[in-house]
Amino acid sequence: MVAEVQVLHLLEGARAATGTAVIIDVFRAFTLVPCAFARGATRIYPVATPAEAEALRRADPGRLLAGEVDGRPLPGFDFSNSPAAMLRANLQGRQLVLRTSAGVQGLLAARAADEVLTGAFVNAAATAAWLRARAPARISLVCMGWNASERCAEDEACAEYLAACLRGEAPPFAPIVSRLRADPSGAKFFDPARPWFPEEDFEACMQLSVFPFAVRLTGDAEGRPCLVRANPDPPPGKTPGAL
């Protein structure tokens, strides 16, 4: 059976998502998440506010905090929303708490969906494989955009790419990279007046299918939403986080 695939947008799209929802945030939250798992994180807690993140760390001081507001790092957090910084971190056995303005808000809003995955280019092939294996009747691809309120080219490009993969196609990726680099959403990573968007993050986000696992939303023993790897670990000998 071929799934019905719908493309939705922003926070209202996340709320309307049904079936299996893929919440897409390429720049940068859902590139960061697979990077964190590849560097050894055991689970990632998505939270709506910085205060919620801080409360989770008070409950378990071993948890690390990552995130942003309006793209800028949060005071007192261990990490910003930088995938490149995450790839340099040793997260072995650690739990991460993540607050972002778009992707995380979409995860928490997708309450009508039967299952929720994250979406980005870095694990696109694994996400498409997971969807094909699960064979849901409906797939909702949700493009979260900037601050979950303004549509952005990178998330829509990722939705188009995933939809093509689900049709069995393999679209060329280099033209997508070039187009996004020139788009305002990609150009910000090359603007010296905005150092909180480092150039290395663009490069990290524009790697295709380098992580062999999807990421899904589940709940911990206390019922708190958390993200986990959806697919088996990579074969022995593969370097975690290698791009």
N, C-alpha and C positions, 0 to 999 in steps of 0.2 A: 504494500500500500504506500502511495506517495503522500507525504505529509502536506497539509495546507500550510504555506509559509506566508506570514503577514509581517510587514515592517511597520513599526510604530515609533513614536518620537517623544522624547522628553519625559517629564514626570507623569503627565497624564497618560502617555503611552505605557509606562511601567504599570500604572494602576489598572489599565485596561488589558494587560497581557494575559492570555489564557494558554492552556496546554503547557508546553515546555517553553519557558521564556529564557532568552539569551540577552542579558543586560550588557550592552556594549559601551565601553569607555576606553578607547585606545589611548588618548592623551589625558590621564596617565594611569588611572587607578587599576584597570584590569590588565595592563601590562605589568604593573608593579606586583600584583598578586601572584601570577605564576613565577615571577622572579623570586619572590620571597619563599615560595614552596621549594623552588629549585635550590635555594641556599639553605634549606633545612628546617624552615618553619613547619610546625605540626598542624596548626590551625590558625585561622584569621577571623577575628570578630569584627564585623561591620557595624558601626554605630553612627547615629545621626548627628551627634554634637560632640565638641571637644570635652564637655563636662562628662558625658557618658564614657568617653575613652578614659578619662582620668579616674572615674569611679571604678572601672574594671581593673585598672592598675592598682588602685588601693586595695581591692579585693584579692589581688595576686600580684605582689610587687615584681615578680619575675616577668610579667608581660611587658612587651615593648609597644610604644605608640608611634603611629605614622599617620600623616595626613596633611591637609591644607584647608584654608578658607580663601576663596578667590584666587586659588593657585599658589598662595604664599604659605611658607612654613608656619607651623603653630608653635608658639613659645612653650618650652618644656617638653616637647615631643622628641623622641629619639631620632625620628626620620621625617623628612618632608614627603611629598608624593612623588619621589624620584625613583624610577625603576633602575637607573644607572647606579645610584647610591645603594640600592638594595642588592644589586649584584656584587657589590664589594663587601657586603656584611656577612658575618658569620651568625646565622640564625638557627644553628643546629639545636633541635629540641625545644625551641622557643615558640611562644604564642605571640601573635601580633594583633594589635587592635588598630583598626583603620577607619578614619573619618575623612570623607571627601565630599565635595559639593555636588557631584553629578552621579557617578557610578554607584557609590554606596547608597545614595538616596533612592536610586532606582531599585536596587536589590530589596531594600526595606519596604518599598511601595508595591512590589509585585506580589501582592497577597492572593490575587485571584488565580495565579498560575499553579499548575500541578507540580512543576519542578522548575528550579531556577539555576541557570548557569551564568558564568561571566563570559564576556566576549572581547577578544582583541586579536591582532594579527599574530602575536607570538605563539599562540597555541591554536590557531585556526583549524589546522588539519585534525588535531585531536578532538576539538569541539565538534567538528562536522562528523567525525567517526563515531563519537559518543551518541550524537543525535541519530545517525543512521542505525546504530545498534539498538537504541531504545525504541525507534520507530514510533514516535508519538503521532497522533492524528493531526495535531496542530503545533506549529512552531511560531513563536512570537519573537522576532528580532527587534530589540528596542534600542534605538540610538539615543544616548543620553545627552550628548551635546555639551555646551558650556554651562556650568552651574545648573544643569537639568532644565534650562529654560530657553536656550538659544541653540538652534540646530547647527551642527558643525560637520565639515566635510569628511573628517577622518572616521567618524562613527558610521556615517552613511556609506562610505567606501567599504568599511568592514562588513556591514550588513549585506551589501551587494556581493562581496567576495564570498561570504558564508553561504548565501543563497545559491551562488554559482557552484560552490563545492557540493552542496546538497543535490544539485542537478547532475553531478558527475563531471563538471567542467573544471578546468584548471586555468583560470585567468592569468595573464602575465602580470607580475607584481611590480616590475621596475617602473612602468608608467604611473602606477598608483603612488609610489614613493615620490616621483618627480612632481606629480600634481599636488600632493600634500605639502611638500617642501615649499612650493610657491604660494600655497593658500595661506591666508592670515593665521589660521589655526596652527600651521606648521612653522610659519615665519617667526612666530614669537620666540622659538627656541634659538634663534640667531640674532636676537635683539639685545645688545649689551645693556640697554636700559632696563631689562627684565631678567636679572640674573637668577631669579627663582625658577626660570625655565631654561635649564642648561642645555647646550647643544647635544651633549651626550644622551640626554633623554630622548631626543628625536631619533637618534640612531638606535637606541634600545627598543623604542616602540615600533620601528620600521624593520624589525627582523621578522621573517615569515616562518611560522611553524617550527620554532627552535625548541619548544618544550612539548614532550610527547604525552601530555595529560590535559584533560579538561578540568575545570574547577566548578564545583556545584555548591549550592547553599543547603545547609542542613541545620540541625540543632544539637547543642551539647546536652549533657545529662541534666542540666537545669532548664533546658528549653530555650537557651539563648541562641539566636541565629549565629552560625559560624560557617566559614568557607573551608572546604577540604578538597584535596586532590580527588578527582573522580576516576582516574585510570591508574593502573599499576605503576610501580616505580620503574624508572628506566633500567635497562640492562646493567649488570655490574661493569664497572670500568668507565662509565660515562661521567664526565666531569660536571657536577651540578652547577647550573648557571652559565655554562660555557656558551658563548654566542659565536 
